[in-house]
Amino acid sequence: MANSQGAVELAAVTKSFAGSRRAPGGYCALEGVNLSIRGGEFFCLLGPSGCGKTTLLNLGAGFEAATSGRVSVVGRPVTAPGPDRGVIFQTDRALFDWLTVAENIAFGPSVRGLPEGERRQRVEEYLQLVGLTDHRSKLPRELSGGMKQRTQIARVLANEPEILLMDEPFAALDAYTRSHMQREIARIWQATGKTILFVTHDIAEALWLADRIGIMSRGPGSRVERIIEVPLPRPRAKMTEDFISIFNELSELIDAAAKTDATD
């Protein structure tokens, strides 16, 4: 599904934070990161806790500015958040509690001034895509955790971004719901052809979803140590011999990355 054109590009990117009580000398989260994510690709970032995965995603989203280097999306420099990038968070607090499922999905197109007929058509399309047509009139408090995340996905997709940036979106879900949502996002990705940058700490999740997996080193000065192509055919089955073999390889690579001194 992916093409060779870079949809998300980081070139020699460094991100440092100013000094604080805990780190009076400042902190370098990322140093010299080079990464190219192909158009239409499902790319997962893996690494030890505190390695800068979310910081890297925030740079792509435009929530943070690089200290040095270049961040671009489809050839355009990233200087601020924009409608070409949709961000899906771990928490469901991004939903508006006082709006129904359909109203949450319609919010972005409404703010952008889409005509009512087109807005209604888009809401129906994405309600159907995420399987929430029968729940359109419910408020977020009436939804399960998985349904809230599907609402959040539909709300982001309704703005028709070129890139989806997902920051551990299923981490707070129970194991059964998480597995279901993994299948759902794989289905939605294949249906839409969107480019996805997906941050996770779960090796099996990354292996089940990704075309390629980027492994990050431990901070400070984290970088993408290695990129692994996932050769497993789709649809994928977990716990096959090939799946377990690649899982073990990734586990060893992450253990090694966790021990890497980024100053070496």
PAZAPA-4460 file (N, C-alpha, C; in steps of 0.05 Angstrom, whole numbers, plus 32768, in hexadecimal, padded with zeros to 4 digits):
% residues 264
    n_x    n_y    n_z   ca_x   ca_y   ca_z    c_x    c_y    c_z   seq   type   mol
   8010   7FE8   8000   8000   8000   8000   8011   8019   8000     1      M     A
   8028   8018   800C   8039   8030   800F   8046   8036   7FF4     2      A     A
   804C   8050   7FEF   805C   8058   7FD8   8076   8064   7FE2     3      N     A
   8089   8068   7FCF   80A4   806F   7FD7   80A6   808D   7FDF     4      S     A
   8093   809E   7FD7   8094   80BA   7FDE   8092   80BD   7FFD     5      Q     A
   80A3   80CE   8008   80A3   80D3   8025   808B   80E3   802D     6      G     A
   807A   80D8   803E   8063   80E7   8048   806B   80F7   8061     7      A     A
   807C   80EB   8072   8086   80F9   808A   80A4   80F6   8089     8      V     A
   80B2   810D   808B   80CF   810D   808A   80DB   811C   80A1     9      E     A
   80EE   8110   80AF   80FE   811E   80C3   811B   811C   80BA    10      L     A
   8128   8132   80B8   8144   8133   80AF   8155   8141   80C3    11      A     A
   8168   8132   80CF   817B   813C   80E3   816D   814C   80F9    12      A     A
   8157   8140   8103   8146   814F   8117   8150   814B   8133    13      V     A
   8154   8161   8141   815B   8161   815D   8146   8171   816C    14      T     A
   813D   8166   8183   812A   8174   8194   8135   8175   81B1    15      K     A
   813A   818D   81BB   8143   8191   81D6   812F   81A2   81E5    16      S     A
   812D   819D   81FF   811B   81AC   8211   812C   81BD   8224    17      F     A
   8121   81D4   822B   812F   81E6   823E   8132   81D9   8259    18      A     A
   8144   81E4   8269   8149   81DA   8284   8130   81DC   8296    19      G     A
   812F   81CA   82A9   811A   81CA   82BD   8126   81C1   82D8    20      S     A
   8115   81BF   82EC   811F   81B7   8307   812B   819B   8305    21      R     A
   811E   8189   82F6   8128   816E   82F4   8141   816C   82E2    22      R     A
   8141   817D   82CD   8158   817C   82BA   8162   8199   82B6    23      A     A
   8170   81A4   82C9   8178   81C0   82C8   8189   81C7   82AF    24      P     A
   8197   81B4   82A4   81A7   81B9   828D   8198   81B5   8273    25      G     A
   817E   81B0   8274   816E   81AA   825C   816F   818D   8255    26      G     A
   8160   8185   8241   815E   8169   823A   815C   8166   821C    27      Y     A
   816C   8156   8210   816B   8150   81F3   815B   8137   81EF    28      C     A
   8143   8139   81E5   8131   8122   81E2   8138   8112   81C9    29      A     A
   813D   8120   81B3   8143   8114   8199   815C   8121   818E    30      L     A
   816D   8111   8181   8186   811D   8175   818C   8110   815A    31      E     A
   818C   8120   8146   8194   8117   812B   8182   8102   811F    32      G     A
   8168   8104   8123   8155   80F0   811A   8150   80F3   80FC    33      V     A
   8153   80DD   80ED   814C   80DC   80D1   8138   80C6   80CD    34      N     A
   8121   80CE   80C1   810C   80BA   80BD   80FB   80C2   80A5    35      L     A
   80F4   80AF   8094   80E3   80B4   807D   80CD   809F   807E    36      S     A
   80B4   80A8   8080   809C   8097   8080   808F   8099   8065    37      I     A
   808A   8083   8058   807F   8082   803D   8061   8089   803D    38      R     A
   8058   8094   8026   803C   8099   8023   802C   807F   8024    39      G     A
   8016   807F   8034   8005   8068   8037   800F   8052   8049    40      G     A
   8026   8057   8056   8033   8044   8067   8027   8044   8084    41      E     A
   8027   802C   8090   8021   802A   80AD   803C   8026   80BA    42      F     A
   8045   803B   80C8   8060   803B   80D4   805D   803D   80F2    43      F     A
   8069   802A   8101   8068   802A   811E   8083   8032   812A    44      C     A
   8082   8042   813F   809A   8048   814F   809A   8038   8169    45      L     A
   80B0   802A   816E   80B3   801A   8186   80CC   8024   8194    46      L     A
   80CD   8020   81AE   80E5   8026   81BD   80E0   8026   81DB    47      G     A
   80F5   8027   81EB   80F2   8027   8208   80E4   8040   8212    48      P     A
   80D9   803E   822A   80CB   8055   8235   80DD   806D   8237    49      S     A
   80D2   8084   822F   80E2   809D   8230   80F5   80A1   8219    50      G     A
   80F2   8092   8204   8105   8094   81EE   80FE   80AA   81DA    51      C     A
   80E8   80B8   81DD   80E2   80CE   81CC   80CE   80C8   81B6    52      G     A
   80BF   80B2   81B8   80AC   80AB   81A3   8096   80C0   81A0    53      K     A
   808B   80C8   81B7   8076   80DC   81B6   8081   80F7   81AE    54      T     A
   8099   80FE   81B6   80A5   8117   81AD   80A8   8118   818F    55      T     A
   80B1   8101   8183   80B3   8100   8166   8098   8104   8159    56      L     A
   8083   80F6   8163   8068   80FA   8158   805F   8117   815B    57      L     A
   8065   8123   8172   805C   813F   8176   806A   8152   8162    58      N     A
   8082   814B   815A   8090   815C   8145   8081   8159   812B    59      L     A
   8079   8141   8124   806A   813D   810B   804E   814B   810C    60      G     A
   8042   814B   8124   8028   8158   8127   802A   8176   8127    61      A     A
   8042   8181   812C   8045   819E   812F   8040   81A8   814A    62      G     A
   803D   8196   815E   8039   819F   817A   8053   81A9   8186    63      F     A
   8069   819F   817C   8084   81A7   8184   8093   81AF   816C    64      E     A
   80A7   81C1   816F   80B8   81CA   815A   80D4   81BD   815E    65      A     A
   80E0   81B4   8149   80FB   81A9   814B   810F   81BE   8152    66      A     A
   8122   81B7   8163   8138   81C9   816A   8149   81CE   8152    67      T     A
   814E   81B9   8142   815D   81BB   8129   8154   81A4   8117    68      S     A
   815A   81A7   80FD   8152   8193   80EA   8137   819A   80DD    69      G     A
   812D   8188   80CD   8115   818E   80BC   8101   8178   80C0    70      R     A
   80E7   8181   80C5   80D0   816F   80C6   80BD   8177   80B0    71      V     A
   80B5   8164   809F   80A3   816B   8089   808E   8155   8085    72      S     A
   8077   815D   807B   8061   814B   8074   805A   814F   8057    73      V     A
   805C   813A   8047   8057   813B   802A   8065   8153   801E    74      V     A
   807E   8157   8026   808F   816C   801B   808C   8187   8026    75      G     A
   8078   818B   8039   8073   81A5   8044   8080   81A7   8060    76      R     A
   808F   81BC   8067   809A   81BE   8082   8084   81BF   8097    77      P     A
   8088   81B2   80AD   8075   81B2   80C3   807D   81C9   80D6    78      V     A
   806C   81DD   80D9   8071   81F3   80EA   805C   81F6   8100    79      T     A
   8046   81E8   80FD   8030   81EA   8110   801C   81D3   810A    80      A     A
   8009   81CE   811D   7FF5   81BA   8116   7FE5   81C2   80FD    81      P     A
   7FDB   81AF   80EF   7FCC   81B5   80D7   7FB8   819F   80CF    82      G     A
   7FA5   81A4   80BE   7F90   8191   80B7   7F9B   817A   80A7    83      P     A
   7FB3   817C   809C   7FBE   8166   808D   7FC8   814F   809F    84      D     A
   7FC9   8154   80BA   7FD1   8140   80CD   7FBB   813D   80E3    85      R     A
   7FB2   8124   80E6   7F9F   811F   80FB   7FAC   810F   8111    86      G     A
   7FA7   8117   812A   7FB4   810B   8141   7F9F   80FC   8152    87      V     A
   7FA5   80E3   8158   7F93   80D3   8169   7FA2   80CC   8182    88      I     A
   7F97   80D5   8199   7FA5   80D3   81B2   7F9E   80B9   81C1    89      F     A
   7FAD   80B3   81D6   7FA8   809C   81E7   7F8E   80A0   81F7    90      Q     A
   7F88   80B8   81FF   7F71   80BE   8210   7F59   80C4   81FF    91      T     A
   7F41   80BF   8209   7F29   80C6   81FC   7F20   80E2   8203    92      D     A
   7F30   80F1   8212   7F28   810B   821B   7F28   811F   8204    93      R     A
   7F32   8117   81EC   7F31   8128   81D5   7F15   812B   81CA    94      A     A
   7F02   8119   81D2   7EE7   811B   81CA   7ED8   8130   81DA    95      L     A
   7EC4   813D   81CE   7EB4   8151   81DC   7E9D   8142   81EA    96      F     A
   7E9D   8143   8204   7E89   8134   8214   7E6C   813B   820E    97      D     A
   7E68   8154   8206   7E4C   815E   8203   7E42   815A   81E6    98      W     A
   7E52   814E   81D5   7E4A   8149   81B9   7E46   812B   81B5    99      L     A
   7E33   8124   81A4   7E2E   8108   819D   7E45   80FE   818C   100      T     A
   7E45   80E4   8186   7E59   80D8   8175   7E59   80E7   815A   101      V     A
   7E41   80EA   814E   7E3F   80F7   8134   7E48   8114   8135   102      A     A
   7E41   8122   814B   7E49   813E   814D   7E67   8141   8151   103      E     A
   7E73   812E   8160   7E91   812E   8162   7E9E   812B   8147   104      N     A
   7E94   8119   8137   7EA0   8114   811C   7E9B   812C   810A   105      I     A
   7E85   8139   810D   7E7E   8150   80FC   7E8D   816A   8104   106      A     A
   7E99   816A   811C   7EA4   8183   8127   7EB9   818F   8115   107      F     A
   7ECD   8180   810D   7EE2   818A   80FC   7ED8   8195   80E1   108      G     A
   7EC9   8185   80D2   7EBE   818F   80B9   7EAD   81A8   80BC   109      P     A
   7E9E   81AA   80D3   7E8E   81C1   80D8   7E9F   81DA   80DC   110      S     A
   7EB4   81D7   80ED   7EC7   81EE   80F2   7ED4   81F7   80D8   111      V     A
   7EDA   81E4   80C6   7EE7   81EA   80AD   7ED3   81F5   8098   112      R     A
   7EBA   81F7   809F   7EA6   8203   808D   7E9B   81F2   8077   113      G     A
   7E9C   81D8   8079   7E91   81C7   8065   7E73   81CA   8064   114      L     A
   7E67   81CB   804B   7E4A   81CD   8049   7E3C   81B6   8058   115      P     A
   7E24   81BC   8061   7E16   81A9   8072   7E13   818D   8065   116      E     A
   7E0C   818D   804B   7E07   8174   803D   7E21   8163   803C   117      G     A
   7E37   8170   8035   7E51   8162   8034   7E59   8159   804F   118      E     A
   7E54   816A   8064   7E5B   8162   807F   7E4B   814A   8088   119      R     A
   7E32   8149   8082   7E21   8133   808A   7E2A   8119   807C   120      R     A
   7E31   811C   8063   7E3A   8104   8054   7E54   80F9   805F   121      Q     A
   7E66   810B   8067   7E7F   8103   8072   7E7C   80F5   808D   122      R     A
   7E6A   8100   809D   7E64   80F3   80B7   7E5A   80D7   80B3   123      V     A
   7E47   80D3   80A0   7E3C   80B9   809B   7E51   80A6   8092   124      E     A
   7E63   80AF   8080   7E79   809F   8076   7E8A   8094   808C   125      E     A
   7E92   80A5   809E   7EA5   809D   80B3   7E97   808E   80CA   126      Y     A
   7E7E   8094   80CF   7E6F   8084   80E2   7E6E   8067   80D9   127      L     A
   7E69   8063   80BF   7E68   8048   80B4   7E84   803B   80B4   128      Q     A
   7E99   804B   80AD   7EB4   8040   80AC   7EBC   8035   80C7   129      L     A
   7EB6   8042   80DD   7EBE   8039   80F8   7EA9   8029   8106   130      V     A
   7E93   8023   80F9   7E7E   8012   8104   7E6E   801E   811A   131      G     A
   7E68   8038   8119   7E5A   8045   812F   7E3F   8052   8125   132      L     A
   7E36   804A   810E   7E1D   8055   8104   7E06   8053   8118   133      T     A
   7E04   803C   8125   7DEE   8037   8138   7DF2   8046   8153   134      D     A
   7E09   8052   8156   7E0F   8060   816F   7E13   807E   816C   135      H     A
   7E0A   8088   8155   7E0F   80A3   814D   7E04   80B8   8161   136      R     A
   7DEF   80B1   8170   7DE2   80C5   8182   7DEC   80C2   819E   137      S     A
   7DFF   80B1   81A4   7E08   80AE   81BF   7E1D   80C3   81C6   138      K     A
   7E1F   80CA   81DF   7E33   80DB   81EA   7E4C   80CA   81F2   139      L     A
   7E63   80D6   81F3   7E7B   80C6   81FA   7E79   80B6   8213   140      P     A
   7E6B   80C0   8227   7E69   80B2   8241   7E58   8098   823E   141      R     A
   7E4A   8096   8228   7E3A   807E   8223   7E48   8069   8212   142      E     A
   7E61   806E   820B   7E70   805C   81FA   7E85   804C   8209   143      L     A
   7E8C   8035   81FF   7EA2   8025   8209   7EBD   8032   8201   144      S     A
   7ED3   8029   820D   7EED   8034   8206   7EF3   8031   81E9   145      G     A
   7EEE   801A   81DE   7EF3   8016   81C1   7EE2   8027   81AF   146      G     A
   7EC9   802B   81B7   7EB7   803C   81A7   7EC0   8059   81A8   147      M     A
   7ECA   8062   81BF   7ED5   807D   81C1   7EED   8081   81AF   148      K     A
   7EFF   806D   81AE   7F16   806F   819C   7F0E   806F   817F   149      Q     A
   7EF9   805F   8178   7EEF   805F   815C   7EE3   807A   8155   150      R     A
   7ED5   8086   8169   7ECA   80A1   8164   7EE1   80B5   815F   151      T     A
   7EF6   80B3   816F   7F0C   80C5   816C   7F1A   80C1   8150   152      Q     A
   7F1C   80A8   8148   7F28   80A2   812D   7F16   80AE   8117   153      I     A
   7EFC   80AA   811A   7EE9   80B5   8106   7EEA   80D3   8105   154      A     A
   7EEC   80DF   811C   7EED   80FD   811D   7F05   8108   8110   155      R     A
   7F1C   80FA   8113   7F34   8103   8106   7F32   80FE   80E8   156      V     A
   7F28   80E7   80E0   7F26   80E0   80C3   7F13   80F3   80B5   157      L     A
   7EFF   80FD   80C3   7EEB   810F   80B6   7EF8   8129   80AC   158      A     A
   7F0F   8130   80B7   7F1D   8147   80AD   7F2F   8140   8095   159      N     A
   7F2F   8126   808D   7F3E   811C   8076   7F5B   8125   8076   160      E     A
   7F6A   811F   808C   7F86   8125   808D   7F96   8112   807A   161      P     A
   7FAE   811B   8073   7FBF   810A   8063   7FCE   80F6   8075   162      E     A
   7FD3   80FD   808E   7FE3   80ED   80A0   7FD3   80E9   80BA   163      I     A
   7FD4   80D0   80C4   7FC9   80CB   80DF   7FE1   80C6   80F2   164      L     A
   7FE1   80D4   8108   7FF6   80D2   811D   7FE8   80C7   8136   165      L     A
   7FF0   80AF   813E   7FE2   80A1   8154   7FF5   809B   816B   166      M     A
   7FEF   80A7   8182   8000   80A5   8199   7FF6   8091   81AD   167      D     A
   7FFE   8078   81AB   7FF5   8062   81BC   7FD7   8063   81C0   168      E     A
   7FC8   8063   81AB   7FAB   8068   81AE   7F9B   8051   81BC   169      P     A
   7FA7   8039   81BE   7F98   8023   81CA   7FA4   801B   81E5   170      F     A
   7FB7   802A   81F0   7FC5   8022   8208   7FB3   8020   8220   171      A     A
   7F9E   8030   8221   7F8C   8030   8239   7F76   801B   8237   172      A     A
   7F74   800C   8221   7F5F   7FF9   821E   7F66   7FDE   8229   173      L     A
   7F51   7FCF   8230   7F56   7FB3   8239   7F60   7FA2   8222   174      D     A
   7F6B   7F8B   8228   7F78   7F7B   8213   7F65   7F73   81FC   175      A     A
   7F4D   7F6B   8203   7F3A   7F63   81EE   7F33   7F7B   81DC   176      Y     A
   7F2C   7F92   81E8   7F25   7FA9   81D8   7F3D   7FB3   81C8   177      T     A
   7F55   7FB1   81D4   7F6D   7FBA   81C5   7F71   7FA9   81AC   178      R     A
   7F6E   7F8F   81AF   7F71   7F7D   8198   7F5D   7F84   8183   179      S     A
   7F44   7F89   818B   7F2F   7F91   8178   7F36   7FAB   816A   180      H     A
   7F40   7FBE   8179   7F46   7FD8   816D   7F5E   7FD6   815A   181      M     A
   7F71   7FC4   8160   7F87   7FC0   814D   7F7C   7FB6   8132   182      Q     A
   7F69   7FA3   8133   7F5D   7F9A   811A   7F4E   7FB0   810C   183      R     A
   7F41   7FC1   811C   7F31   7FD7   8110   7F43   7FEB   8102   184      E     A
   7F59   7FF3   810F   7F6A   8007   8103   7F78   7FFC   80EA   185      I     A
   7F7F   7FE2   80EA   7F8A   7FD6   80D2   7F76   7FD7   80BB   186      A     A
   7F5C   7FD1   80C2   7F47   7FD2   80AE   7F43   7FEE   80A3   187      R     A
   7F42   8002   80B5   7F3E   801D   80AD   7F55   8028   809C   188      I     A
   7F6E   8020   80A4   7F86   8028   8095   7F84   801D   8078   189      W     A
   7F7D   8004   8076   7F7B   7FF8   805B   7F65   8004   804B   190      Q     A
   7F4F   800C   8058   7F38   8018   804A   7F3E   8035   8041   191      A     A
   7F4E   8043   8050   7F53   8060   804A   7F6D   8065   803C   192      T     A
   7F81   8053   803F   7F9C   8058   8033   7FAB   806E   8040   193      G     A
   7FA4   8077   8058   7FB2   808C   8066   7FCE   8083   806F   194      K     A
   7FE0   8097   8070   7FFA   8092   807D   7FF6   8094   809B   195      T     A
   8001   8080   80AA   7FFE   8080   80C7   8019   807E   80D4   196      I     A
   801E   8090   80E7   8035   808E   80F9   8029   8087   8115   197      L     A
   8030   806F   811F   8023   8064   8136   8038   805F   814C   198      F     A
   8035   806C   8162   8047   8069   8179   803C   8053   818C   199      V     A
   804D   8040   8193   8044   802B   81A5   805D   8020   81B4   200      T     A
   8058   8014   81CC   806D   8006   81DA   8069   7FE8   81D8   201      H     A
   8054   7FE0   81CA   804C   7FC4   81C8   8057   7FB7   81AF   202      D     A
   806A   7FA5   81B2   8077   7F99   819B   8063   7F8A   818A   203      I     A
   8052   7F7A   8196   803E   7F6A   8187   802C   7F7C   8177   204      A     A
   8023   7F93   8183   8012   7FA6   8175   8020   7FB1   815D   205      E     A
   8038   7FBA   8160   8047   7FC4   8149   804B   7FB0   8133   206      A     A
   8051   7F98   813B   8056   7F82   8128   803C   7F7B   8119   207      L     A
   8026   7F7C   8126   800D   7F75   811A   8003   7F8B   8107   208      W     A
   800A   7FA4   810C   8000   7FBB   80FC   8013   7FC5   80E7   209      L     A
   802C   7FC5   80EB   803F   7FD6   80DC   8048   7FCA   80C2   210      A     A
   804D   7FDB   80AE   805D   7FD4   8097   807B   7FD4   809F   211      D     A
   8082   7FEA   80AE   809E   7FEC   80B8   809D   7FF5   80D5   212      R     A
   80B1   7FEE   80E4   80B3   7FF6   8100   80CE   8004   8105   213      I     A
   80CC   801C   8111   80E4   802A   8118   80EA   8026   8136   214      G     A
   8103   801E   813C   810B   8019   8157   811C   8030   8161   215      I     A
   8114   803C   8177   8121   8053   8182   8134   804C   8199   216      M     A
   8149   805A   819B   815C   8056   81B1   8153   8065   81CA   217      S     A
   815F   805D   81E0   815A   806A   81FA   8164   8087   81F9   218      R     A
   8156   809A   8207   815F   80B5   8209   8173   80B8   821F   219      G     A
   817F   80D0   8222   817B   80E7   8211   8188   80E4   81F6   220      P     A
   8180   80F6   81E4   818B   80F6   81C9   8182   80DD   81BA   221      G     A
   8168   80D6   81BC   815E   80BE   81AF   815F   80C2   8190   222      S     A
   8160   80AB   8183   815F   80AB   8165   8152   8091   815C   223      R     A
   814B   8090   8143   8140   8077   8138   8158   8065   8131   224      V     A
   815C   8051   8142   8173   8040   813F   8172   802D   8127   225      E     A
   8159   8024   8121   8157   8010   810C   813A   800F   8102   226      R     A
   8136   8009   80E9   811B   8006   80DE   8118   7FE9   80D3   227      I     A
   8103   7FDC   80DB   80FF   7FC0   80D4   80E7   7FBE   80C2   228      I     A
   80EA   7FB1   80AB   80D4   7FAB   8099   80C5   7F93   80A5   229      E     A
   80AB   7F94   80A4   809B   7F7D   80AE   8091   7F6D   8096   230      V     A
   809C   7F55   8091   8096   7F46   8079   807C   7F35   807B   231      P     A
   806E   7F36   8091   8056   7F25   8095   8040   7F2E   8082   232      L     A
   8033   7F1B   8075   801D   7F22   8063   8004   7F2B   8073   233      P     A
   7FF3   7F3A   8065   7FDA   7F43   8071   7FC3   7F34   8064   234      R     A
   7FAD   7F2E   8073   7FAA   7F33   8090   7FBC   7F21   80A1   235      P     A
   7FC5   7F2C   80B7   7FD9   7F1F   80C8   7FCC   7F0E   80DE   236      R     A
   7FDA   7EF9   80E5   7FD2   7EE8   80FB   7FE7   7EEA   8110   237      A     A
   7FDF   7EED   8129   7FF2   7EEE   813F   7FFB   7ED2   8148   238      K     A
   8012   7ED1   8154   801D   7EB9   8160   8023   7EA3   814C   239      M     A
   8027   7EAA   8133   8032   7E97   8120   8050   7E94   8125   240      T     A
   805C   7E81   8118   8079   7E7D   811C   8088   7E95   8112   241      E     A
   8081   7EA0   80FB   808F   7EB8   80F0   808A   7ED0   8102   242      D     A
   8072   7ED4   810C   806B   7EEA   811E   807C   7EE9   8137   243      F     A
   807E   7ED2   8143   808E   7ECF   815C   80AB   7ED3   8156   244      I     A
   80B5   7ECA   8140   80D1   7ECE   8139   80D8   7EEB   8137   245      S     A
   80C8   7EFB   8128   80CD   7F17   8125   80C9   7F26   8140   246      I     A
   80B5   7F1D   814F   80B0   7F29   816A   80C9   7F26   817B   247      F     A
   80D5   7F0F   817B   80EE   7F0A   818B   8105   7F1C   8181   248      N     A
   8107   7F1E   8167   811C   7F30   815B   8118   7F4D   8164   249      E     A
   80FF   7F56   8162   80FA   7F72   816A   80FF   7F76   8188   250      L     A
   80F8   7F62   8198   80FC   7F64   81B5   811A   7F67   81BB   251      S     A
   812A   7F58   81AD   8147   7F5A   81B2   8152   7F75   81A9   252      E     A
   8148   7F7F   8192   8151   7F99   8188   8149   7FB0   819B   253      L     A
   8131   7FAE   81A6   8128   7FC3   81B9   8138   7FC2   81D3   254      I     A
   813E   7FA9   81DC   814F   7FA7   81F4   816B   7FB3   81EF   255      D     A
   8175   7FAF   81D6   818F   7FBA   81D0   818E   7FD8   81CE   256      A     A
   8177   7FE3   81C2   8174   8000   81C0   8171   800D   81DB   257      A     A
   8165   7FFF   81EE   8161   8009   8209   817C   800C   8217   258      A     A
   818F   7FFC   820F   81AA   7FFD   821C   81BD   8010   820D   259      K     A
   81B4   801A   81F6   81C6   802B   81E6   81CA   8046   81F3   260      T     A
   81E2   804E   81F6   81E8   8069   81FF   81E7   807B   81E6   261      D     A
   81D3   808D   81E5   81CF   809E   81CE   81E7   80B0   81C9   262      A     A
   81F9   80B3   81DC   820F   80C5   81D8   8227   80B6   81CB   263      T     A
   8224   809C   81C8   823A   808D   81BB   823D   8094   819E   264      D     A
***
